[in-house]
Every structure is written in structure tokens, then in C-alpha cells.
Amino acid sequence: MTDHFFDVPLDHRIPDGEHIRVYAREVVATRRAHDELPWLVYLQGGPGCSAGRPVGREGWLDRALEDYRVLLLDQRGTGRSTPATRQTLPLRGTPAEQADYLAHFRADSIVRDCELIRARLTGGRPWTVLGQSFGGFCAVTYLSYAPEGLAEVLITGGLPSLDADADTVYRAAYPRMERKTLAHYARYPGDEAAARRIARHLADHEEVLPDGTLLTVQAFQQLGILLGTGDGSHRLHYLLEDAFVDTVAGPRLSDAFAEQVAAVLSHADCPLYAILHEAIYAQDERATHWSADRVRGEYPQFERGIEPGARFLFTGESVHPWMLRTHPALRPLRHTAELLAERRGWTPLYDPERLARNTVPVAAAIYHDDLYVDTAHSLRTARAIAGLRTWVTDEYEHDGVRAGGRAVLDRLLRLVRDEV
């Protein structure tokens, strides 16, 4: 493994202006360290998440190292790439100046970073992109604006709608969240009563998690984000079964429960996930204006969970303005996030006409009922990108490239190389 640091323009339209630093980790099989191998750059999901830190030849990386020299990219603002957090962003100045700065942290800028890095590492040769979730969104932006840099593209759970705004995305998301919750209760029938008991407790008692997060009913509902992963339903079940302990003040949430919930809900290591989450869907003059929160009002069943006879529903993959008050890693960024939510004039992230003429080999894994990315939107996009080959499966959830590892990547490689 080799560390690389690259200085890239904050705004690629002003190449001689301010620069930021982007970090990437090169990984190569020991026995092939001196071979002339093609490059594969891995784009992590998110937004706002750094690349994984590998421990040996694990998962998909094991398969990739057979054919490639791999680059694990910390996208700008994440990990070791000039991090953007509550601690660092005040260096930028006022909330307005912070918002202007973060407007350069979307997929289009990430792709331009990749192109500068590719020129420096490969001598100009095209490379393979593996995009997971939001990394797949970035890969479609790459196909739209710099396909000359791509030898092939592999996408796992990350085919975005080319034209859906944030409201459309969330109108598709809330019914998925409801389906996933009810499927969980079908697997673990006792969990609904357990979840409702916790929610009723939170409605009557203030509970603060060890990291300082205020655990409200709505924050508790967000544990549903676990239901989008392969083992998430089981993890949620085990979490719920040990929620309470008896104390001198009566039943209270246990420290063990609180610690685990804090780990799931924390944004300390990826604040940009919350701050920029809705901006990844913005492509025109309209502001996102806290889309997920507004659209939630169209689905009143999510508000009635502790009422007699109502179903208690979990949520997930949504960001709300109240999080800027309840989450300590986000509180100092409240005004910055509000300005981004009202920002207008976002630039397009995809070029449908160019995608319709695509000549780069592309293969995409689409998960049959993906909690995080709408399957119908992904299939529509798959039909819009010339030559794209799909693998639609219900064997895995959204984290298939992690859970399936080697098998998932091998299937996509055979698909993109027309070996299936």
C-alpha cells in the first residue's frame, strides 16, 4: 500500500485559484507490485464517506487485486482529503462562505479530481471505475462529462435517476421504508411492540446518547437505515431486545443500547452525508428546501407510530433540519446546512444525450428492493445508458459489494467483459 496526496483546484473552473488536498491509497498484490497493471479507482458511497481502510485482501478487493492496481480514493472533504467537519469548516469563515465552499463538493468536482489524478498516475491511460452507491452516481457523472478517461465502469447499487429532483426521490423512498419495516416485523414479530415501547418512552423522557445526541422519537426511527443492509434486520432485532434496564427511577434505556444507537446514528465521521445529502439530487434553479422533511408530511403513517392501532415505522436514508439540533457533530453547521438547503442554481450532473451515445463498457448490479436507491429509477437509467448491462438480484441488499465481496465483483467483471 502506498499513500498519495494530490493538490487539486477547489473550483476546477479556476485552475489557478485555491487548491485543496485529496488523498488516495494505492493497493497492489505483493507478487504483482512491479507489473504494469491497469488501474481501478474505487469511489465510496455516501456522500461524505471516506474509502475503506483494508485489512489484508478482504472482500471485493481480493478479486480486484488479481487484475488491477487499486486506488482507494478519499473523495474531497472526507478522510484525509482536506476534511470538512464542524472543527475545520469554521476556518472558511462565515456560514455563507462555508456553504459556497461546500457547493464544490458534489459529484462533478469529484470526477474532475479523478481526471487530474488519473493523468498523474496512469500517464493518461483510461482506468476502471468501481462505484458503490453514491460512488455509482459519481460514475454516471464521469460517463457524462469525461468518458475518455474510462476503460470500463462497474456500479453496485448506485444507478441514479438522471432527472428526478429530491422530492421525487423521497416520494419513492418513504414507501420503500414502510415495506422494509413491515418485512422486518414479519421476520421478528415481537419487534414492533418493542419499538413502540421505546418510542413511547422517548416521547415522555429526554434521553441523551453518550456522544451528546438527543434521542427523540424521530431520531430513533432513523435506525431503519440498518434495514438496507444484508444483516441489518438481524442487527436491529438484537438492538431492540436489550433496550431497557430497571433503575431507581424506573425503566430507562440501557447504556449498552444507547452506545449502539449512537454508533448507528452518529455523523461525526461523515458530516457531509447530512450537509450535502439532498444536494446530490439538485440539478437546476430549484432549492431542495429540506425535501425529505417536507415529503414526509405526505406520509402521515410515519407520525402515528405510538398511537393505538397504528404501525410503528422506521425511516432511513433521509436528512431533516431537526438533526442539526440533536446531533453534536452537526449543530455548529446548522446555518451552513440551512443555506445549502435554500441554494439555487445547481449545475447539471448528468448528460442524457451523451449517455445515450455511450461507448464505455458498463455493468451495474441493481438490488431488487434497494432501500437506499430506488430500483425503478435505476432500471430507467440503465435503459438510458447505451450498452449498459445489468444484473438485477435479490440475493443482496444495498451493501452487496461488501457482503458478497469477491462474488459480486467477479460477476460484474464477467458481465462488463461479455463473459456471461
TILO-75840 format. One record per residue (C-alpha): y, z, x; residue in three letters. Coordinates in steps of 0.1 Angstrom, whole numbers, plus 5000, padded with zeros to 4 digits. Layout:
<sites>
SITE    Y    Z    X code
SITE    Y    Z    X  ALA
...
</sites>
This chain:
<sites>
SITE    Y    Z    X code
SITE 5000 5000 5000  MET
SITE 5034 4991 5012  THR
SITE 5068 5002 4999  ASP
SITE 5095 4976 4993  HIS
SITE 5132 4981 4984  PHE
SITE 5154 4952 4972  PHE
SITE 5192 4952 4967  ASP
SITE 5199 4931 4936  VAL
SITE 5231 4925 4917  PRO
SITE 5238 4948 4888  LEU
SITE 5251 4918 4869  ASP
SITE 5234 4886 4880  HIS
SITE 5263 4865 4868  ARG
SITE 5283 4882 4896  ILE
SITE 5260 4879 4926  PRO
SITE 5287 4892 4950  ASP
SITE 5295 4922 4928  GLY
SITE 5280 4957 4926  GLU
SITE 5243 4959 4937  HIS
SITE 5216 4984 4927  ILE
SITE 5183 4991 4944  ARG
SITE 5149 4980 4930  VAL
SITE 5116 4995 4943  TYR
SITE 5082 4979 4942  ALA
SITE 5048 4989 4957  ARG
SITE 5026 4962 4973  GLU
SITE 4989 4968 4969  VAL
SITE 4962 4948 4986  VAL
SITE 4925 4952 4992  ALA
SITE 4918 4966 5027  THR
SITE 4894 4938 5035  ARG
SITE 4919 4912 5025  ARG
SITE 4950 4927 5039  ALA
SITE 4957 4898 5063  HIS
SITE 4946 4870 5039  ASP
SITE 4971 4845 5024  GLU
SITE 4967 4857 4988  LEU
SITE 4986 4847 4957  PRO
SITE 5009 4874 4942  TRP
SITE 5006 4892 4909  LEU
SITE 5035 4912 4897  VAL
SITE 5028 4939 4871  TYR
SITE 5055 4947 4845  LEU
SITE 5050 4980 4828  GLN
SITE 5055 4988 4792  GLY
SITE 5084 5009 4779  GLY
SITE 5113 5001 4780  PRO
SITE 5123 5026 4807  GLY
SITE 5089 5033 4822  CYS
SITE 5081 5030 4859  SER
SITE 5050 5013 4872  ALA
SITE 5019 5034 4876  GLY
SITE 5010 5052 4907  ARG
SITE 4975 5041 4916  PRO
SITE 4948 5064 4930  VAL
SITE 4923 5040 4945  GLY
SITE 4910 5009 4929  ARG
SITE 4912 5020 4893  GLU
SITE 4911 5001 4861  GLY
SITE 4926 4967 4859  TRP
SITE 4939 4970 4895  LEU
SITE 4903 4968 4907  ASP
SITE 4898 4934 4892  ARG
SITE 4933 4921 4903  ALA
SITE 4927 4930 4939  LEU
SITE 4898 4906 4941  GLU
SITE 4922 4877 4937  ASP
SITE 4957 4889 4943  TYR
SITE 4982 4908 4964  ARG
SITE 4996 4930 4936  VAL
SITE 5032 4941 4932  LEU
SITE 5038 4972 4910  LEU
SITE 5075 4969 4900  LEU
SITE 5096 4999 4890  ASP
SITE 5119 4980 4867  GLN
SITE 5156 4987 4872  ARG
SITE 5166 5022 4862  GLY
SITE 5131 5036 4864  THR
SITE 5110 5054 4890  GLY
SITE 5125 5048 4924  ARG
SITE 5147 5019 4913  SER
SITE 5183 5035 4912  THR
SITE 5171 5058 4884  PRO
SITE 5192 5060 4852  ALA
SITE 5189 5096 4838  THR
SITE 5211 5124 4824  ARG
SITE 5215 5135 4861  GLN
SITE 5225 5102 4876  THR
SITE 5244 5084 4848  LEU
SITE 5275 5106 4849  PRO
SITE 5281 5091 4884  LEU
SITE 5290 5059 4865  ARG
SITE 5319 5076 4847  GLY
SITE 5326 5079 4810  THR
SITE 5301 5073 4783  PRO
SITE 5317 5039 4777  ALA
SITE 5313 5030 4814  GLU
SITE 5277 5042 4812  GLN
SITE 5270 5021 4782  ALA
SITE 5284 4990 4799  ASP
SITE 5262 4997 4829  TYR
SITE 5231 5001 4809  LEU
SITE 5237 4969 4790  ALA
SITE 5225 4952 4822  HIS
SITE 5190 4969 4820  PHE
SITE 5173 4946 4795  ARG
SITE 5145 4920 4800  ALA
SITE 5169 4892 4811  ASP
SITE 5181 4913 4841  SER
SITE 5146 4924 4849  ILE
SITE 5134 4888 4851  VAL
SITE 5163 4878 4873  ARG
SITE 5154 4908 4896  ASP
SITE 5119 4894 4897  CYS
SITE 5131 4860 4907  GLU
SITE 5151 4874 4937  LEU
SITE 5122 4894 4947  ILE
SITE 5098 4865 4944  ARG
SITE 5119 4844 4967  ALA
SITE 5119 4871 4994  ARG
SITE 5081 4879 4992  LEU
SITE 5064 4846 4984  THR
SITE 5085 4821 5003  GLY
SITE 5094 4806 4969  GLY
SITE 5058 4801 4957  ARG
SITE 5052 4809 4920  PRO
SITE 5034 4841 4912  TRP
SITE 5013 4855 4883  THR
SITE 5029 4880 4859  VAL
SITE 5008 4907 4841  LEU
SITE 5030 4922 4813  GLY
SITE 5019 4952 4794  GLN
SITE 5037 4959 4761  SER
SITE 5075 4957 4769  PHE
SITE 5063 4941 4801  GLY
SITE 5049 4913 4779  GLY
SITE 5083 4910 4762  PHE
SITE 5098 4905 4797  CYS
SITE 5071 4879 4805  ALA
SITE 5082 4859 4774  VAL
SITE 5118 4861 4786  THR
SITE 5105 4849 4820  TYR
SITE 5088 4819 4804  LEU
SITE 5121 4812 4786  SER
SITE 5145 4812 4815  TYR
SITE 5126 4809 4848  ALA
SITE 5092 4793 4842  PRO
SITE 5094 4776 4876  GLU
SITE 5087 4810 4891  GLY
SITE 5054 4814 4872  LEU
SITE 5019 4802 4882  ALA
SITE 5003 4819 4852  GLU
SITE 5011 4847 4827  VAL
SITE 4989 4874 4813  LEU
SITE 5001 4895 4784  ILE
SITE 4985 4926 4769  THR
SITE 4998 4940 4737  GLY
SITE 5032 4925 4744  GLY
SITE 5040 4893 4724  LEU
SITE 5074 4900 4707  PRO
SITE 5088 4883 4677  SER
SITE 5112 4856 4690  LEU
SITE 5137 4861 4662  ASP
SITE 5131 4894 4643  ALA
SITE 5160 4918 4645  ASP
SITE 5154 4956 4649  ALA
SITE 5155 4961 4611  ASP
SITE 5127 4935 4606  THR
SITE 5107 4951 4634  VAL
SITE 5109 4986 4618  TYR
SITE 5102 4973 4583  ARG
SITE 5069 4961 4597  ALA
SITE 5064 4993 4617  ALA
SITE 5065 5020 4591  TYR
SITE 5036 5006 4570  PRO
SITE 5016 5005 4602  ARG
SITE 5024 5041 4609  MET
SITE 5012 5050 4575  GLU
SITE 4980 5031 4579  ARG
SITE 4973 5047 4613  LYS
SITE 4979 5082 4598  THR
SITE 4956 5077 4569  LEU
SITE 4929 5063 4592  ALA
SITE 4932 5094 4613  HIS
SITE 4927 5116 4583  TYR
SITE 4897 5096 4573  ALA
SITE 4882 5104 4607  ARG
SITE 4893 5140 4607  TYR
SITE 4897 5151 4570  PRO
SITE 4909 5186 4579  GLY
SITE 4938 5175 4599  ASP
SITE 4961 5167 4570  GLU
SITE 4961 5204 4559  ALA
SITE 4966 5215 4595  ALA
SITE 4995 5191 4599  ALA
SITE 5011 5202 4567  ARG
SITE 5008 5238 4576  ARG
SITE 5026 5232 4609  ILE
SITE 5053 5212 4592  ALA
SITE 5059 5239 4566  ARG
SITE 5062 5265 4594  HIS
SITE 5088 5243 4612  LEU
SITE 5108 5239 4580  ALA
SITE 5111 5277 4578  ASP
SITE 5112 5287 4615  HIS
SITE 5131 5275 4646  GLU
SITE 5106 5266 4673  GLU
SITE 5118 5256 4708  VAL
SITE 5093 5240 4732  LEU
SITE 5091 5251 4768  PRO
SITE 5112 5222 4780  ASP
SITE 5140 5232 4756  GLY
SITE 5132 5206 4729  THR
SITE 5139 5218 4694  LEU
SITE 5107 5211 4674  LEU
SITE 5118 5200 4640  THR
SITE 5096 5185 4613  VAL
SITE 5107 5150 4622  GLN
SITE 5101 5157 4659  ALA
SITE 5066 5169 4650  PHE
SITE 5059 5138 4630  GLN
SITE 5065 5118 4662  GLN
SITE 5032 5130 4676  LEU
SITE 5019 5100 4657  GLY
SITE 5027 5079 4688  ILE
SITE 4993 5091 4700  LEU
SITE 4976 5071 4673  LEU
SITE 4985 5038 4690  GLY
SITE 4962 5046 4719  THR
SITE 4924 5043 4722  GLY
SITE 4918 5080 4724  ASP
SITE 4949 5091 4707  GLY
SITE 4933 5101 4674  SER
SITE 4910 5125 4691  HIS
SITE 4938 5139 4713  ARG
SITE 4959 5145 4681  LEU
SITE 4930 5163 4664  HIS
SITE 4924 5187 4693  TYR
SITE 4961 5194 4695  LEU
SITE 4963 5203 4658  LEU
SITE 4932 5226 4657  GLU
SITE 4947 5252 4680  ASP
SITE 4983 5252 4668  ALA
SITE 4987 5289 4656  PHE
SITE 4982 5323 4670  VAL
SITE 4987 5357 4653  ASP
SITE 5017 5377 4667  THR
SITE 5035 5409 4658  VAL
SITE 5060 5386 4640  ALA
SITE 5032 5368 4621  GLY
SITE 5016 5334 4628  PRO
SITE 5035 5314 4654  ARG
SITE 5029 5282 4673  LEU
SITE 5008 5290 4704  SER
SITE 5022 5285 4739  ASP
SITE 4993 5261 4746  ALA
SITE 5002 5240 4716  PHE
SITE 5039 5240 4725  ALA
SITE 5032 5229 4761  GLU
SITE 5010 5200 4750  GLN
SITE 5035 5188 4724  VAL
SITE 5063 5190 4749  ALA
SITE 5043 5167 4772  ALA
SITE 5039 5141 4745  VAL
SITE 5075 5142 4732  LEU
SITE 5094 5146 4765  SER
SITE 5118 5119 4776  HIS
SITE 5125 5135 4810  ALA
SITE 5107 5108 4829  ASP
SITE 5118 5079 4808  CYS
SITE 5151 5085 4791  PRO
SITE 5158 5047 4789  LEU
SITE 5129 5045 4765  TYR
SITE 5151 5062 4739  ALA
SITE 5185 5049 4750  ILE
SITE 5176 5012 4752  LEU
SITE 5147 5011 4728  HIS
SITE 5164 4992 4699  GLU
SITE 5185 4971 4723  ALA
SITE 5153 4952 4733  ILE
SITE 5154 4936 4699  TYR
SITE 5191 4927 4699  ALA
SITE 5200 4891 4704  GLN
SITE 5232 4884 4685  ASP
SITE 5265 4898 4674  GLU
SITE 5249 4925 4652  ARG
SITE 5247 4961 4663  ALA
SITE 5213 4978 4660  THR
SITE 5231 5008 4644  HIS
SITE 5201 5032 4647  TRP
SITE 5178 5007 4629  SER
SITE 5147 5029 4628  ALA
SITE 5166 5058 4613  ASP
SITE 5182 5036 4586  ARG
SITE 5150 5017 4578  VAL
SITE 5131 5050 4575  ARG
SITE 5151 5057 4544  GLY
SITE 5134 5027 4527  GLU
SITE 5101 5046 4530  TYR
SITE 5106 5079 4513  PRO
SITE 5069 5089 4517  GLN
SITE 5077 5099 4552  PHE
SITE 5102 5125 4539  GLU
SITE 5079 5141 4513  ARG
SITE 5051 5154 4536  GLY
SITE 5055 5191 4527  ILE
SITE 5059 5186 4490  GLU
SITE 5029 5195 4467  PRO
SITE 5006 5165 4463  GLY
SITE 5024 5144 4490  ALA
SITE 5007 5129 4520  ARG
SITE 5020 5142 4554  PHE
SITE 5026 5111 4575  LEU
SITE 5031 5108 4612  PHE
SITE 5055 5084 4629  THR
SITE 5058 5070 4664  GLY
SITE 5074 5042 4684  GLU
SITE 5108 5049 4668  SER
SITE 5141 5064 4681  VAL
SITE 5165 5084 4660  HIS
SITE 5200 5098 4666  PRO
SITE 5188 5134 4660  TRP
SITE 5167 5131 4692  MET
SITE 5200 5132 4711  LEU
SITE 5204 5168 4698  ARG
SITE 5169 5180 4700  THR
SITE 5157 5166 4734  HIS
SITE 5173 5182 4765  PRO
SITE 5168 5150 4787  ALA
SITE 5188 5130 4761  LEU
SITE 5216 5155 4750  ARG
SITE 5240 5146 4778  PRO
SITE 5236 5109 4770  LEU
SITE 5244 5113 4733  ARG
SITE 5277 5094 4734  HIS
SITE 5264 5067 4756  THR
SITE 5235 5061 4733  ALA
SITE 5258 5060 4703  GLU
SITE 5280 5034 4720  LEU
SITE 5249 5012 4727  LEU
SITE 5237 5016 4691  ALA
SITE 5271 5001 4680  GLU
SITE 5273 4975 4707  ARG
SITE 5277 4939 4696  ARG
SITE 5274 4905 4713  GLY
SITE 5239 4909 4728  TRP
SITE 5227 4877 4746  THR
SITE 5195 4859 4735  PRO
SITE 5163 4870 4753  LEU
SITE 5141 4840 4743  TYR
SITE 5145 4803 4742  ASP
SITE 5122 4790 4714  PRO
SITE 5128 4753 4723  GLU
SITE 5118 4758 4759  ARG
SITE 5088 4779 4749  LEU
SITE 5077 4751 4726  ALA
SITE 5076 4729 4757  ARG
SITE 5059 4755 4779  ASN
SITE 5036 4742 4806  THR
SITE 5027 4775 4823  VAL
SITE 4992 4787 4816  PRO
SITE 4995 4818 4794  VAL
SITE 4968 4841 4779  ALA
SITE 4976 4871 4757  ALA
SITE 4955 4900 4743  ALA
SITE 4966 4908 4708  ILE
SITE 4953 4940 4693  TYR
SITE 4942 4937 4657  HIS
SITE 4963 4965 4642  ASP
SITE 4986 4975 4671  ASP
SITE 5008 5005 4663  LEU
SITE 5035 4995 4688  TYR
SITE 5038 4958 4684  VAL
SITE 5033 4941 4650  ASP
SITE 5002 4918 4651  THR
SITE 5016 4893 4626  ALA
SITE 5048 4889 4648  HIS
SITE 5026 4884 4679  SER
SITE 5004 4858 4663  LEU
SITE 5035 4839 4651  ARG
SITE 5049 4839 4686  THR
SITE 5016 4828 4700  ALA
SITE 5018 4797 4679  ARG
SITE 5053 4791 4691  ALA
SITE 5045 4790 4728  ILE
SITE 5029 4758 4739  ALA
SITE 4995 4762 4755  GLY
SITE 4992 4799 4750  LEU
SITE 4956 4811 4745  ARG
SITE 4949 4843 4725  THR
SITE 4923 4870 4725  TRP
SITE 4926 4889 4692  VAL
SITE 4905 4921 4693  THR
SITE 4899 4954 4676  ASP
SITE 4879 4967 4705  GLU
SITE 4910 4983 4720  TYR
SITE 4943 4998 4709  GLU
SITE 4977 4991 4725  HIS
SITE 4967 5007 4758  ASP
SITE 4937 4983 4762  GLY
SITE 4947 4973 4797  VAL
SITE 4943 5009 4807  ARG
SITE 4913 5018 4785  ALA
SITE 4895 4985 4791  GLY
SITE 4908 4981 4826  GLY
SITE 4888 4956 4846  ARG
SITE 4871 4941 4815  ALA
SITE 4904 4933 4798  VAL
SITE 4920 4917 4828  LEU
SITE 4888 4897 4836  ASP
SITE 4888 4884 4800  ARG
SITE 4924 4872 4803  LEU
SITE 4919 4856 4837  LEU
SITE 4889 4836 4824  ARG
SITE 4910 4827 4793  LEU
SITE 4940 4815 4813  VAL
SITE 4918 4796 4837  ARG
SITE 4899 4779 4808  ASP
SITE 4866 4795 4817  GLU
SITE 4859 4809 4783  VAL
</sites>
